[in-house]
Amino acid sequence: MKVKKNKWRNFLRKIRFQYRVSVLNENTLEESWHVRLSRFSVFLYASFFILITFFILASIIIYTPLKYYLPGYGSPDDRLEIIGKSMQVDSLLSQMEMQSTYLEVVKGIISGDIEHDSVQMNDTIPLKERAEIMMEKSKAEKEFVERYEAEEKYNLASLAYKEVEKVLVFFKPVKGVISSSFNAQDKIYGISIVTAPREAVVSVLAGTVVYTSYSFTYGWVMHIQHEDNYISIYKHNTQLLKKPGDMVKAGEVIAFTGDETETKSGNHFSFELWKQGKPVNPEEVIIF
């Protein structure tokens, strides 16, 4: 124990031992000034100097634009620009994929690889046939029809009879109240409907989904190709249940509308109907 205490005392004595540092005039060898230092004081002064230097450099780097010159530390504007460019690239890639899928579907429809649904649904039965099913003829009506057909059997006008064009029965795309009507003069080629939150959207006719996309303005959008060159367009959806190439039935749920917490437009739904490249007023062919 005494040996250890002696070593400790010797160590303290050494680090506290004062040294005189003098500066002499070279010509006269007179002492200009001096300072007394110990090993311990030199250590304290050096540590204090290093600490102060560190805080000064750190403050300069943190609170001045010098930090932007450090490797791996870009300016906020540069980072925002990089993020924006990355989002634009992702959006362009998504649009290219959707356009490619759309072109493949259209190509398949034109070449006949993708066929329309050959099964005729109840909702697409012509009005003439539906009327015959729903309204039975009375005995007097049957006799009148038979007598009329017998009289007109050899009438030349009957030979030029042309079959009435088939009329399709459209489903209402969504339940709601029309807030904006069709107006071709103002380039409003569809109708706007106010719906309940997350209302089910259905296909107005049987057909094939040919296009889907998303944008901040219209939300999720879907295009469906139908028979007789009809194309229906559904905008402002919050969720799509079908993808390009899928076959849909008339009245089948294909999407859901949004609500105030999910879309900018709230419970706003837009619907357009086109035939042979021309807009059709949906209120003229669909009962809302």
Order of alpha helices (4+ residues) and beta strands (2+ residues): alpha-beta-beta-alpha-alpha-alpha-alpha-alpha-beta-beta-beta-beta-beta-beta-beta-beta-beta-beta-alpha
